């Protein structure tokens, strides 16, 4: 089984390459000339995209071909102050350049919109704003000439009226999501409300792949890995992409929901040996505070482990 590792959004080793430069609404409103203010936003967005290009090149030097792009590439999208802004047209050349780099280096990229993107809300305004967030990510992916299908990880959402009601509201709301946007979705179990069993319930009912988060399961899940892992794999059967999952490690104690700086290699290996042979390839996104440094350290930690074969600077075989 081949395991490919990736990391999230920005590098701890590459200087001056933040993909999340921004402008606040207050700063925007203080600028007298709206057109000039929009041009400034566009320059910031292009700078963020250029940082992504540098990050992809940095990753390639370390054989990293799996990467989560920052959702903060374009500031103030969807804000009332910029509602007429054709941002996707304005920055299309930069997005095209990024897409070419991604294609040339055969990188799997995706997004993870923030927790304010709640599709199971009964509040119509919250739901509509969430659709606008998905549309923003769709336009980014299309601008990069990436197939948007199965590129956006989402948590299931809130549970204002209980978990069961939250699941059924998600199903109801799903019918109102345009196919172009619902096709982007992959669902993740969280560490507080919705377990992997809940994610699988929706994934199987709505044909959405499930991204298994091991840390979330450890602090919140109940079922043994072997009792559901085949269902996680099956949820990806209609996807062109390999099965994807997340790993992080608790910061202070075993049930700590906070992410540590680095990854516990022993917990990871225990899990990998449990699922060994279940898939040909597994893509694992590292959600650790030290980003690429955590990936580098993990690879070094795995180097001398029994049953681990190093394939590259960012992939192994077990």
PyMOL commands that set and color helices and strands:
alter all, ss='L'
color gray80, all
select helices_A, chain A and resi 25-30+34-61+80-82+87-90+92-104+124-143+163-174+179-182+196-206+214-220+225-227+229-235+265-275+291-302
alter helices_A, ss='H'
color red, helices_A
select strands_A, chain A and resi 2-8+66-68+108-110+152-155+185-188+210-213+243-247+281-286+309-310+315-317
alter strands_A, ss='S'
color yellow, strands_A
deselect
rebuild
show_as cartoon
